[in-house]
Amino acid sequence: MEPPPVDEGHLGTIAAALAVWLAGAAAREALRLAVPGIGGDQVAADATEHLESLSDAWLRGQLGGALSAAQMAGRFALPEDAPLARYQG
């Protein structure tokens, strides 16, 4: 039996939103660090160090939500893939 198709559009949107959040955090830190006399390489290194020091709790929470959404999509796809089964609540 073939598994139901994955809604890559929805999961891709979640991944893109997380990437935008992370890029925004990097940009905010780079703007804070960019002052006269500091080179771009130093700003990049310091911004990277800042990002690596952040807790991953928010990202983990968002990932958990995305995994729950994927699990729910699978639950909804099951009746479409196996319509002859009898379901009892």
PDB file with one MODEL, atoms N, CA, C and O in Angstrom:
MODEL        1
ATOM      1  N   MET A   1       0.842  -1.171   0.000  1.00  0.00           N
ATOM      2  CA  MET A   1       0.000   0.000   0.000  1.00  0.00           C
ATOM      3  C   MET A   1       0.894   1.243   0.000  1.00  0.00           C
ATOM      4  O   MET A   1       1.819   1.367   0.803  1.00  0.00           O
ATOM      5  N   GLU A   2       0.596   2.139  -0.905  1.00  0.00           N
ATOM      6  CA  GLU A   2       1.352   3.387  -1.002  1.00  0.00           C
ATOM      7  C   GLU A   2       0.914   4.354   0.094  1.00  0.00           C
ATOM      8  O   GLU A   2      -0.280   4.474   0.369  1.00  0.00           O
ATOM      9  N   PRO A   3       1.859   5.040   0.719  1.00  0.00           N
ATOM     10  CA  PRO A   3       1.455   6.044   1.716  1.00  0.00           C
ATOM     11  C   PRO A   3       0.785   7.230   1.017  1.00  0.00           C
ATOM     12  O   PRO A   3       1.061   7.499  -0.152  1.00  0.00           O
ATOM     13  N   PRO A   4      -0.093   7.936   1.731  1.00  0.00           N
ATOM     14  CA  PRO A   4      -0.722   9.105   1.118  1.00  0.00           C
ATOM     15  C   PRO A   4       0.322  10.181   0.826  1.00  0.00           C
ATOM     16  O   PRO A   4       1.370  10.215   1.471  1.00  0.00           O
ATOM     17  N   PRO A   5       0.050  11.053  -0.132  1.00  0.00           N
ATOM     18  CA  PRO A   5       1.020  12.097  -0.461  1.00  0.00           C
ATOM     19  C   PRO A   5       1.203  13.077   0.696  1.00  0.00           C
ATOM     20  O   PRO A   5       0.280  13.347   1.465  1.00  0.00           O
ATOM     21  N   VAL A   6       2.398  13.588   0.791  1.00  0.00           N
ATOM     22  CA  VAL A   6       2.735  14.564   1.829  1.00  0.00           C
ATOM     23  C   VAL A   6       2.388  15.957   1.309  1.00  0.00           C
ATOM     24  O   VAL A   6       2.694  16.292   0.165  1.00  0.00           O
ATOM     25  N   ASP A   7       1.754  16.758   2.145  1.00  0.00           N
ATOM     26  CA  ASP A   7       1.427  18.138   1.775  1.00  0.00           C
ATOM     27  C   ASP A   7       2.685  18.978   1.948  1.00  0.00           C
ATOM     28  O   ASP A   7       2.853  19.667   2.954  1.00  0.00           O
ATOM     29  N   GLU A   8       3.559  18.913   0.963  1.00  0.00           N
ATOM     30  CA  GLU A   8       4.840  19.614   1.056  1.00  0.00           C
ATOM     31  C   GLU A   8       4.679  21.120   1.069  1.00  0.00           C
ATOM     32  O   GLU A   8       5.525  21.829   1.614  1.00  0.00           O
ATOM     33  N   GLY A   9       3.604  21.617   0.477  1.00  0.00           N
ATOM     34  CA  GLY A   9       3.376  23.060   0.472  1.00  0.00           C
ATOM     35  C   GLY A   9       3.211  23.596   1.881  1.00  0.00           C
ATOM     36  O   GLY A   9       3.813  24.609   2.237  1.00  0.00           O
ATOM     37  N   HIS A  10       2.395  22.920   2.690  1.00  0.00           N
ATOM     38  CA  HIS A  10       2.165  23.366   4.068  1.00  0.00           C
ATOM     39  C   HIS A  10       3.438  23.234   4.898  1.00  0.00           C
ATOM     40  O   HIS A  10       3.816  24.162   5.613  1.00  0.00           O
ATOM     41  N   LEU A  11       4.095  22.084   4.802  1.00  0.00           N
ATOM     42  CA  LEU A  11       5.325  21.891   5.577  1.00  0.00           C
ATOM     43  C   LEU A  11       6.434  22.829   5.093  1.00  0.00           C
ATOM     44  O   LEU A  11       7.246  23.298   5.890  1.00  0.00           O
ATOM     45  N   GLY A  12       6.463  23.095   3.800  1.00  0.00           N
ATOM     46  CA  GLY A  12       7.441  24.038   3.262  1.00  0.00           C
ATOM     47  C   GLY A  12       7.212  25.448   3.775  1.00  0.00           C
ATOM     48  O   GLY A  12       8.162  26.191   4.023  1.00  0.00           O
ATOM     49  N   THR A  13       5.948  25.810   3.933  1.00  0.00           N
ATOM     50  CA  THR A  13       5.618  27.135   4.466  1.00  0.00           C
ATOM     51  C   THR A  13       6.106  27.264   5.902  1.00  0.00           C
ATOM     52  O   THR A  13       6.635  28.306   6.288  1.00  0.00           O
ATOM     53  N   ILE A  14       5.932  26.219   6.689  1.00  0.00           N
ATOM     54  CA  ILE A  14       6.407  26.234   8.077  1.00  0.00           C
ATOM     55  C   ILE A  14       7.931  26.355   8.101  1.00  0.00           C
ATOM     56  O   ILE A  14       8.478  27.145   8.871  1.00  0.00           O
ATOM     57  N   ALA A  15       8.608  25.583   7.271  1.00  0.00           N
ATOM     58  CA  ALA A  15      10.070  25.646   7.218  1.00  0.00           C
ATOM     59  C   ALA A  15      10.546  27.030   6.784  1.00  0.00           C
ATOM     60  O   ALA A  15      11.516  27.555   7.330  1.00  0.00           O
ATOM     61  N   ALA A  16       9.868  27.615   5.808  1.00  0.00           N
ATOM     62  CA  ALA A  16      10.249  28.949   5.342  1.00  0.00           C
ATOM     63  C   ALA A  16      10.051  29.990   6.438  1.00  0.00           C
ATOM     64  O   ALA A  16      10.871  30.895   6.593  1.00  0.00           O
ATOM     65  N   ALA A  17       8.964  29.864   7.196  1.00  0.00           N
ATOM     66  CA  ALA A  17       8.717  30.813   8.285  1.00  0.00           C
ATOM     67  C   ALA A  17       9.806  30.719   9.344  1.00  0.00           C
ATOM     68  O   ALA A  17      10.242  31.742   9.873  1.00  0.00           O
ATOM     69  N   LEU A  18      10.248  29.514   9.659  1.00  0.00           N
ATOM     70  CA  LEU A  18      11.331  29.350  10.634  1.00  0.00           C
ATOM     71  C   LEU A  18      12.631  29.935  10.100  1.00  0.00           C
ATOM     72  O   LEU A  18      13.387  30.557  10.846  1.00  0.00           O
ATOM     73  N   ALA A  19      12.891  29.737   8.817  1.00  0.00           N
ATOM     74  CA  ALA A  19      14.104  30.284   8.209  1.00  0.00           C
ATOM     75  C   ALA A  19      14.077  31.812   8.218  1.00  0.00           C
ATOM     76  O   ALA A  19      15.099  32.453   8.463  1.00  0.00           O
ATOM     77  N   VAL A  20      12.902  32.395   7.949  1.00  0.00           N
ATOM     78  CA  VAL A  20      12.780  33.856   7.967  1.00  0.00           C
ATOM     79  C   VAL A  20      13.018  34.385   9.376  1.00  0.00           C
ATOM     80  O   VAL A  20      13.677  35.409   9.550  1.00  0.00           O
ATOM     81  N   TRP A  21      12.488  33.697  10.381  1.00  0.00           N
ATOM     82  CA  TRP A  21      12.705  34.133  11.766  1.00  0.00           C
ATOM     83  C   TRP A  21      14.198  34.122  12.096  1.00  0.00           C
ATOM     84  O   TRP A  21      14.719  35.078  12.671  1.00  0.00           O
ATOM     85  N   LEU A  22      14.880  33.040  11.731  1.00  0.00           N
ATOM     86  CA  LEU A  22      16.306  32.930  12.032  1.00  0.00           C
ATOM     87  C   LEU A  22      17.110  33.976  11.265  1.00  0.00           C
ATOM     88  O   LEU A  22      18.041  34.564  11.816  1.00  0.00           O
ATOM     89  N   ALA A  23      16.766  34.212  10.010  1.00  0.00           N
ATOM     90  CA  ALA A  23      17.454  35.239   9.218  1.00  0.00           C
ATOM     91  C   ALA A  23      17.222  36.618   9.820  1.00  0.00           C
ATOM     92  O   ALA A  23      18.128  37.451   9.844  1.00  0.00           O
ATOM     93  N   GLY A  24      16.006  36.858  10.306  1.00  0.00           N
ATOM     94  CA  GLY A  24      15.708  38.135  10.955  1.00  0.00           C
ATOM     95  C   GLY A  24      16.524  38.335  12.214  1.00  0.00           C
ATOM     96  O   GLY A  24      17.010  39.436  12.474  1.00  0.00           O
ATOM     97  N   ALA A  25      16.679  37.274  13.001  1.00  0.00           N
ATOM     98  CA  ALA A  25      17.499  37.361  14.216  1.00  0.00           C
ATOM     99  C   ALA A  25      18.949  37.682  13.863  1.00  0.00           C
ATOM    100  O   ALA A  25      19.602  38.470  14.547  1.00  0.00           O
ATOM    101  N   ALA A  26      19.443  37.071  12.796  1.00  0.00           N
ATOM    102  CA  ALA A  26      20.815  37.337  12.360  1.00  0.00           C
ATOM    103  C   ALA A  26      20.947  38.782  11.871  1.00  0.00           C
ATOM    104  O   ALA A  26      21.928  39.459  12.179  1.00  0.00           O
ATOM    105  N   ALA A  27      19.970  39.243  11.119  1.00  0.00           N
ATOM    106  CA  ALA A  27      20.026  40.606  10.597  1.00  0.00           C
ATOM    107  C   ALA A  27      19.971  41.637  11.724  1.00  0.00           C
ATOM    108  O   ALA A  27      20.708  42.623  11.701  1.00  0.00           O
ATOM    109  N   ARG A  28      19.098  41.410  12.709  1.00  0.00           N
ATOM    110  CA  ARG A  28      19.004  42.356  13.833  1.00  0.00           C
ATOM    111  C   ARG A  28      20.328  42.436  14.591  1.00  0.00           C
ATOM    112  O   ARG A  28      20.768  43.520  14.974  1.00  0.00           O
ATOM    113  N   GLU A  29      20.947  41.300  14.799  1.00  0.00           N
ATOM    114  CA  GLU A  29      22.224  41.305  15.523  1.00  0.00           C
ATOM    115  C   GLU A  29      23.317  41.959  14.681  1.00  0.00           C
ATOM    116  O   GLU A  29      24.139  42.705  15.213  1.00  0.00           O
ATOM    117  N   ALA A  30      23.339  41.695  13.395  1.00  0.00           N
ATOM    118  CA  ALA A  30      24.340  42.305  12.522  1.00  0.00           C
ATOM    119  C   ALA A  30      24.179  43.825  12.497  1.00  0.00           C
ATOM    120  O   ALA A  30      25.169  44.556  12.525  1.00  0.00           O
ATOM    121  N   LEU A  31      22.939  44.297  12.443  1.00  0.00           N
ATOM    122  CA  LEU A  31      22.702  45.748  12.466  1.00  0.00           C
ATOM    123  C   LEU A  31      23.158  46.364  13.792  1.00  0.00           C
ATOM    124  O   LEU A  31      23.684  47.476  13.816  1.00  0.00           O
ATOM    125  N   ARG A  32      22.956  45.650  14.869  1.00  0.00           N
ATOM    126  CA  ARG A  32      23.379  46.142  16.182  1.00  0.00           C
ATOM    127  C   ARG A  32      24.905  46.234  16.270  1.00  0.00           C
ATOM    128  O   ARG A  32      25.453  47.146  16.889  1.00  0.00           O
ATOM    129  N   LEU A  33      25.574  45.273  15.638  1.00  0.00           N
ATOM    130  CA  LEU A  33      27.040  45.201  15.726  1.00  0.00           C
ATOM    131  C   LEU A  33      27.760  46.086  14.715  1.00  0.00           C
ATOM    132  O   LEU A  33      28.919  46.447  14.922  1.00  0.00           O
ATOM    133  N   ALA A  34      27.091  46.436  13.634  1.00  0.00           N
ATOM    134  CA  ALA A  34      27.738  47.189  12.559  1.00  0.00           C
ATOM    135  C   ALA A  34      27.907  48.651  12.964  1.00  0.00           C
ATOM    136  O   ALA A  34      26.971  49.447  12.889  1.00  0.00           O
ATOM    137  N   VAL A  35      29.094  48.977  13.383  1.00  0.00           N
ATOM    138  CA  VAL A  35      29.434  50.354  13.766  1.00  0.00           C
ATOM    139  C   VAL A  35      30.686  50.756  13.002  1.00  0.00           C
ATOM    140  O   VAL A  35      31.442  49.892  12.556  1.00  0.00           O
ATOM    141  N   PRO A  36      30.913  52.036  12.849  1.00  0.00           N
ATOM    142  CA  PRO A  36      32.115  52.469  12.131  1.00  0.00           C
ATOM    143  C   PRO A  36      33.377  51.851  12.741  1.00  0.00           C
ATOM    144  O   PRO A  36      33.544  51.804  13.960  1.00  0.00           O
ATOM    145  N   GLY A  37      34.244  51.389  11.869  1.00  0.00           N
ATOM    146  CA  GLY A  37      35.515  50.824  12.305  1.00  0.00           C
ATOM    147  C   GLY A  37      35.498  49.309  12.487  1.00  0.00           C
ATOM    148  O   GLY A  37      36.552  48.705  12.688  1.00  0.00           O
ATOM    149  N   ILE A  38      34.332  48.690  12.421  1.00  0.00           N
ATOM    150  CA  ILE A  38      34.240  47.231  12.548  1.00  0.00           C
ATOM    151  C   ILE A  38      33.993  46.654  11.165  1.00  0.00           C
ATOM    152  O   ILE A  38      33.044  47.047  10.486  1.00  0.00           O
ATOM    153  N   GLY A  39      34.838  45.728  10.746  1.00  0.00           N
ATOM    154  CA  GLY A  39      34.713  45.135   9.415  1.00  0.00           C
ATOM    155  C   GLY A  39      33.576  44.132   9.322  1.00  0.00           C
ATOM    156  O   GLY A  39      33.098  43.609  10.329  1.00  0.00           O
ATOM    157  N   GLY A  40      33.159  43.878   8.104  1.00  0.00           N
ATOM    158  CA  GLY A  40      32.069  42.942   7.855  1.00  0.00           C
ATOM    159  C   GLY A  40      32.356  41.536   8.336  1.00  0.00           C
ATOM    160  O   GLY A  40      31.461  40.845   8.822  1.00  0.00           O
ATOM    161  N   ASP A  41      33.613  41.107   8.201  1.00  0.00           N
ATOM    162  CA  ASP A  41      33.965  39.762   8.671  1.00  0.00           C
ATOM    163  C   ASP A  41      33.790  39.644  10.178  1.00  0.00           C
ATOM    164  O   ASP A  41      33.342  38.612  10.678  1.00  0.00           O
ATOM    165  N   GLN A  42      34.145  40.703  10.902  1.00  0.00           N
ATOM    166  CA  GLN A  42      34.002  40.684  12.353  1.00  0.00           C
ATOM    167  C   GLN A  42      32.527  40.703  12.753  1.00  0.00           C
ATOM    168  O   GLN A  42      32.111  39.989  13.665  1.00  0.00           O
ATOM    169  N   VAL A  43      31.745  41.529  12.060  1.00  0.00           N
ATOM    170  CA  VAL A  43      30.300  41.571  12.334  1.00  0.00           C
ATOM    171  C   VAL A  43      29.688  40.191  12.098  1.00  0.00           C
ATOM    172  O   VAL A  43      28.903  39.712  12.915  1.00  0.00           O
ATOM    173  N   ALA A  44      30.045  39.552  10.982  1.00  0.00           N
ATOM    174  CA  ALA A  44      29.512  38.226  10.672  1.00  0.00           C
ATOM    175  C   ALA A  44      29.911  37.210  11.741  1.00  0.00           C
ATOM    176  O   ALA A  44      29.086  36.408  12.180  1.00  0.00           O
ATOM    177  N   ALA A  45      31.175  37.246  12.157  1.00  0.00           N
ATOM    178  CA  ALA A  45      31.637  36.303  13.179  1.00  0.00           C
ATOM    179  C   ALA A  45      30.915  36.530  14.502  1.00  0.00           C
ATOM    180  O   ALA A  45      30.505  35.575  15.162  1.00  0.00           O
ATOM    181  N   ASP A  46      30.760  37.789  14.886  1.00  0.00           N
ATOM    182  CA  ASP A  46      30.087  38.097  16.155  1.00  0.00           C
ATOM    183  C   ASP A  46      28.599  37.763  16.093  1.00  0.00           C
ATOM    184  O   ASP A  46      28.032  37.288  17.077  1.00  0.00           O
ATOM    185  N   ALA A  47      27.961  38.008  14.945  1.00  0.00           N
ATOM    186  CA  ALA A  47      26.536  37.669  14.794  1.00  0.00           C
ATOM    187  C   ALA A  47      26.352  36.157  14.847  1.00  0.00           C
ATOM    188  O   ALA A  47      25.399  35.666  15.452  1.00  0.00           O
ATOM    189  N   THR A  48      27.255  35.425  14.219  1.00  0.00           N
ATOM    190  CA  THR A  48      27.199  33.965  14.267  1.00  0.00           C
ATOM    191  C   THR A  48      27.361  33.468  15.696  1.00  0.00           C
ATOM    192  O   THR A  48      26.631  32.579  16.135  1.00  0.00           O
ATOM    193  N   GLU A  49      28.311  34.037  16.416  1.00  0.00           N
ATOM    194  CA  GLU A  49      28.524  33.658  17.817  1.00  0.00           C
ATOM    195  C   GLU A  49      27.260  33.926  18.641  1.00  0.00           C
ATOM    196  O   GLU A  49      26.877  33.115  19.484  1.00  0.00           O
ATOM    197  N   HIS A  50      26.619  35.067  18.388  1.00  0.00           N
ATOM    198  CA  HIS A  50      25.384  35.397  19.103  1.00  0.00           C
ATOM    199  C   HIS A  50      24.291  34.371  18.812  1.00  0.00           C
ATOM    200  O   HIS A  50      23.638  33.885  19.735  1.00  0.00           O
ATOM    201  N   LEU A  51      24.087  34.035  17.531  1.00  0.00           N
ATOM    202  CA  LEU A  51      23.052  33.069  17.167  1.00  0.00           C
ATOM    203  C   LEU A  51      23.302  31.706  17.798  1.00  0.00           C
ATOM    204  O   LEU A  51      22.371  31.035  18.245  1.00  0.00           O
ATOM    205  N   GLU A  52      24.559  31.310  17.828  1.00  0.00           N
ATOM    206  CA  GLU A  52      24.895  30.008  18.417  1.00  0.00           C
ATOM    207  C   GLU A  52      24.704  29.997  19.931  1.00  0.00           C
ATOM    208  O   GLU A  52      24.569  28.931  20.531  1.00  0.00           O
ATOM    209  N   SER A  53      24.691  31.171  20.548  1.00  0.00           N
ATOM    210  CA  SER A  53      24.510  31.237  21.997  1.00  0.00           C
ATOM    211  C   SER A  53      23.035  31.237  22.410  1.00  0.00           C
ATOM    212  O   SER A  53      22.717  31.058  23.586  1.00  0.00           O
ATOM    213  N   LEU A  54      22.144  31.437  21.444  1.00  0.00           N
ATOM    214  CA  LEU A  54      20.719  31.507  21.763  1.00  0.00           C
ATOM    215  C   LEU A  54      20.170  30.128  22.131  1.00  0.00           C
ATOM    216  O   LEU A  54      20.648  29.105  21.642  1.00  0.00           O
ATOM    217  N   SER A  55      19.176  30.120  22.984  1.00  0.00           N
ATOM    218  CA  SER A  55      18.465  28.890  23.306  1.00  0.00           C
ATOM    219  C   SER A  55      17.702  28.428  22.075  1.00  0.00           C
ATOM    220  O   SER A  55      17.238  29.244  21.279  1.00  0.00           O
ATOM    221  N   ASP A  56      17.576  27.128  21.924  1.00  0.00           N
ATOM    222  CA  ASP A  56      16.802  26.608  20.800  1.00  0.00           C
ATOM    223  C   ASP A  56      15.370  26.252  21.210  1.00  0.00           C
ATOM    224  O   ASP A  56      14.667  25.562  20.472  1.00  0.00           O
ATOM    225  N   ALA A  57      14.936  26.720  22.382  1.00  0.00           N
ATOM    226  CA  ALA A  57      13.605  26.372  22.890  1.00  0.00           C
ATOM    227  C   ALA A  57      12.498  26.825  21.934  1.00  0.00           C
ATOM    228  O   ALA A  57      11.568  26.064  21.666  1.00  0.00           O
ATOM    229  N   TRP A  58      12.587  28.051  21.420  1.00  0.00           N
ATOM    230  CA  TRP A  58      11.544  28.548  20.525  1.00  0.00           C
ATOM    231  C   TRP A  58      11.500  27.712  19.249  1.00  0.00           C
ATOM    232  O   TRP A  58      10.427  27.295  18.812  1.00  0.00           O
ATOM    233  N   LEU A  59      12.665  27.468  18.654  1.00  0.00           N
ATOM    234  CA  LEU A  59      12.708  26.684  17.425  1.00  0.00           C
ATOM    235  C   LEU A  59      12.203  25.261  17.668  1.00  0.00           C
ATOM    236  O   LEU A  59      11.504  24.698  16.826  1.00  0.00           O
ATOM    237  N   ARG A  60      12.553  24.682  18.809  1.00  0.00           N
ATOM    238  CA  ARG A  60      12.069  23.334  19.135  1.00  0.00           C
ATOM    239  C   ARG A  60      10.544  23.325  19.259  1.00  0.00           C
ATOM    240  O   ARG A  60       9.885  22.389  18.805  1.00  0.00           O
ATOM    241  N   GLY A  61       9.994  24.359  19.869  1.00  0.00           N
ATOM    242  CA  GLY A  61       8.547  24.455  19.991  1.00  0.00           C
ATOM    243  C   GLY A  61       7.872  24.552  18.638  1.00  0.00           C
ATOM    244  O   GLY A  61       6.848  23.911  18.400  1.00  0.00           O
ATOM    245  N   GLN A  62       8.441  25.351  17.754  1.00  0.00           N
ATOM    246  CA  GLN A  62       7.883  25.507  16.415  1.00  0.00           C
ATOM    247  C   GLN A  62       8.001  24.202  15.631  1.00  0.00           C
ATOM    248  O   GLN A  62       7.083  23.826  14.902  1.00  0.00           O
ATOM    249  N   LEU A  63       9.122  23.519  15.781  1.00  0.00           N
ATOM    250  CA  LEU A  63       9.304  22.236  15.105  1.00  0.00           C
ATOM    251  C   LEU A  63       8.288  21.226  15.630  1.00  0.00           C
ATOM    252  O   LEU A  63       7.722  20.455  14.854  1.00  0.00           O
ATOM    253  N   GLY A  64       8.053  21.226  16.936  1.00  0.00           N
ATOM    254  CA  GLY A  64       7.049  20.336  17.506  1.00  0.00           C
ATOM    255  C   GLY A  64       5.680  20.602  16.916  1.00  0.00           C
ATOM    256  O   GLY A  64       4.932  19.667  16.626  1.00  0.00           O
ATOM    257  N   GLY A  65       5.345  21.873  16.735  1.00  0.00           N
ATOM    258  CA  GLY A  65       4.075  22.226  16.099  1.00  0.00           C
ATOM    259  C   GLY A  65       4.005  21.729  14.665  1.00  0.00           C
ATOM    260  O   GLY A  65       2.965  21.242  14.223  1.00  0.00           O
ATOM    261  N   ALA A  66       5.108  21.850  13.939  1.00  0.00           N
ATOM    262  CA  ALA A  66       5.140  21.382  12.550  1.00  0.00           C
ATOM    263  C   ALA A  66       4.985  19.865  12.489  1.00  0.00           C
ATOM    264  O   ALA A  66       4.294  19.344  11.613  1.00  0.00           O
ATOM    265  N   LEU A  67       5.621  19.161  13.411  1.00  0.00           N
ATOM    266  CA  LEU A  67       5.490  17.703  13.429  1.00  0.00           C
ATOM    267  C   LEU A  67       4.066  17.287  13.784  1.00  0.00           C
ATOM    268  O   LEU A  67       3.545  16.318  13.233  1.00  0.00           O
ATOM    269  N   SER A  68       3.444  18.011  14.694  1.00  0.00           N
ATOM    270  CA  SER A  68       2.040  17.727  15.027  1.00  0.00           C
ATOM    271  C   SER A  68       1.143  17.967  13.827  1.00  0.00           C
ATOM    272  O   SER A  68       0.217  17.194  13.579  1.00  0.00           O
ATOM    273  N   ALA A  69       1.409  19.038  13.072  1.00  0.00           N
ATOM    274  CA  ALA A  69       0.632  19.321  11.869  1.00  0.00           C
ATOM    275  C   ALA A  69       0.800  18.199  10.846  1.00  0.00           C
ATOM    276  O   ALA A  69      -0.168  17.799  10.199  1.00  0.00           O
ATOM    277  N   ALA A  70       2.017  17.692  10.698  1.00  0.00           N
ATOM    278  CA  ALA A  70       2.263  16.595   9.761  1.00  0.00           C
ATOM    279  C   ALA A  70       1.538  15.326  10.218  1.00  0.00           C
ATOM    280  O   ALA A  70       0.974  14.597   9.402  1.00  0.00           O
ATOM    281  N   GLN A  71       1.558  15.075  11.509  1.00  0.00           N
ATOM    282  CA  GLN A  71       0.866  13.903  12.044  1.00  0.00           C
ATOM    283  C   GLN A  71      -0.645  14.013  11.808  1.00  0.00           C
ATOM    284  O   GLN A  71      -1.291  13.036  11.429  1.00  0.00           O
ATOM    285  N   MET A  72      -1.195  15.192  12.031  1.00  0.00           N
ATOM    286  CA  MET A  72      -2.627  15.397  11.819  1.00  0.00           C
ATOM    287  C   MET A  72      -2.975  15.246  10.337  1.00  0.00           C
ATOM    288  O   MET A  72      -4.023  14.694  10.003  1.00  0.00           O
ATOM    289  N   ALA A  73      -2.120  15.725   9.464  1.00  0.00           N
ATOM    290  CA  ALA A  73      -2.364  15.568   8.029  1.00  0.00           C
ATOM    291  C   ALA A  73      -2.422  14.087   7.667  1.00  0.00           C
ATOM    292  O   ALA A  73      -3.237  13.671   6.844  1.00  0.00           O
ATOM    293  N   GLY A  74      -1.550  13.298   8.290  1.00  0.00           N
ATOM    294  CA  GLY A  74      -1.582  11.850   8.060  1.00  0.00           C
ATOM    295  C   GLY A  74      -2.873  11.225   8.544  1.00  0.00           C
ATOM    296  O   GLY A  74      -3.419  10.328   7.900  1.00  0.00           O
ATOM    297  N   ARG A  75      -3.356  11.694   9.669  1.00  0.00           N
ATOM    298  CA  ARG A  75      -4.628  11.169  10.189  1.00  0.00           C
ATOM    299  C   ARG A  75      -5.784  11.489   9.248  1.00  0.00           C
ATOM    300  O   ARG A  75      -6.652  10.648   9.015  1.00  0.00           O
ATOM    301  N   PHE A  76      -5.794  12.694   8.714  1.00  0.00           N
ATOM    302  CA  PHE A  76      -6.863  13.067   7.792  1.00  0.00           C
ATOM    303  C   PHE A  76      -6.735  12.327   6.459  1.00  0.00           C
ATOM    304  O   PHE A  76      -7.743  12.063   5.804  1.00  0.00           O
ATOM    305  N   ALA A  77      -5.531  11.995   6.056  1.00  0.00           N
ATOM    306  CA  ALA A  77      -5.327  11.312   4.781  1.00  0.00           C
ATOM    307  C   ALA A  77      -5.710   9.839   4.860  1.00  0.00           C
ATOM    308  O   ALA A  77      -6.031   9.234   3.837  1.00  0.00           O
ATOM    309  N   LEU A  78      -5.684   9.258   6.041  1.00  0.00           N
ATOM    310  CA  LEU A  78      -5.964   7.830   6.175  1.00  0.00           C
ATOM    311  C   LEU A  78      -7.335   7.441   5.645  1.00  0.00           C
ATOM    312  O   LEU A  78      -7.412   6.491   4.865  1.00  0.00           O
ATOM    313  N   PRO A  79      -8.429   8.113   6.016  1.00  0.00           N
ATOM    314  CA  PRO A  79      -9.736   7.709   5.473  1.00  0.00           C
ATOM    315  C   PRO A  79      -9.812   7.821   3.954  1.00  0.00           C
ATOM    316  O   PRO A  79     -10.538   7.057   3.317  1.00  0.00           O
ATOM    317  N   GLU A  80      -9.086   8.746   3.373  1.00  0.00           N
ATOM    318  CA  GLU A  80      -9.079   8.885   1.916  1.00  0.00           C
ATOM    319  C   GLU A  80      -8.332   7.731   1.265  1.00  0.00           C
ATOM    320  O   GLU A  80      -8.678   7.304   0.163  1.00  0.00           O
ATOM    321  N   ASP A  81      -7.300   7.224   1.950  1.00  0.00           N
ATOM    322  CA  ASP A  81      -6.476   6.162   1.399  1.00  0.00           C
ATOM    323  C   ASP A  81      -7.088   4.783   1.655  1.00  0.00           C
ATOM    324  O   ASP A  81      -6.834   3.849   0.895  1.00  0.00           O
ATOM    325  N   ALA A  82      -7.877   4.645   2.695  1.00  0.00           N
ATOM    326  CA  ALA A  82      -8.476   3.361   3.054  1.00  0.00           C
ATOM    327  C   ALA A  82      -9.977   3.547   3.307  1.00  0.00           C
ATOM    328  O   ALA A  82     -10.438   3.356   4.433  1.00  0.00           O
ATOM    329  N   PRO A  83     -10.741   3.915   2.279  1.00  0.00           N
ATOM    330  CA  PRO A  83     -12.152   4.248   2.482  1.00  0.00           C
ATOM    331  C   PRO A  83     -13.038   3.070   2.861  1.00  0.00           C
ATOM    332  O   PRO A  83     -14.135   3.292   3.374  1.00  0.00           O
ATOM    333  N   LEU A  84     -12.621   1.843   2.636  1.00  0.00           N
ATOM    334  CA  LEU A  84     -13.472   0.693   2.916  1.00  0.00           C
ATOM    335  C   LEU A  84     -13.377   0.222   4.352  1.00  0.00           C
ATOM    336  O   LEU A  84     -14.158  -0.633   4.770  1.00  0.00           O
ATOM    337  N   ALA A  85     -12.454   0.748   5.105  1.00  0.00           N
ATOM    338  CA  ALA A  85     -12.284   0.344   6.499  1.00  0.00           C
ATOM    339  C   ALA A  85     -13.444   0.876   7.337  1.00  0.00           C
ATOM    340  O   ALA A  85     -14.086   1.862   6.975  1.00  0.00           O
ATOM    341  N   ARG A  86     -13.698   0.222   8.438  1.00  0.00           N
ATOM    342  CA  ARG A  86     -14.749   0.676   9.358  1.00  0.00           C
ATOM    343  C   ARG A  86     -14.065   1.273  10.576  1.00  0.00           C
ATOM    344  O   ARG A  86     -13.226   0.632  11.208  1.00  0.00           O
ATOM    345  N   TYR A  87     -14.425   2.486  10.892  1.00  0.00           N
ATOM    346  CA  TYR A  87     -13.794   3.193  11.999  1.00  0.00           C
ATOM    347  C   TYR A  87     -14.785   3.296  13.155  1.00  0.00           C
ATOM    348  O   TYR A  87     -15.955   3.624  12.960  1.00  0.00           O
ATOM    349  N   GLN A  88     -14.303   3.013  14.348  1.00  0.00           N
ATOM    350  CA  GLN A  88     -15.125   3.120  15.536  1.00  0.00           C
ATOM    351  C   GLN A  88     -14.472   4.079  16.502  1.00  0.00           C
ATOM    352  O   GLN A  88     -13.254   4.064  16.679  1.00  0.00           O
ATOM    353  N   GLY A  89     -15.286   4.916  17.129  1.00  0.00           N
ATOM    354  CA  GLY A  89     -14.756   5.933  18.032  1.00  0.00           C
ATOM    355  C   GLY A  89     -14.682   5.503  19.454  1.00  0.00           C
ATOM    356  O   GLY A  89     -14.252   6.275  20.311  1.00  0.00           O
TER     357      GLY A  89
ENDMDL
END
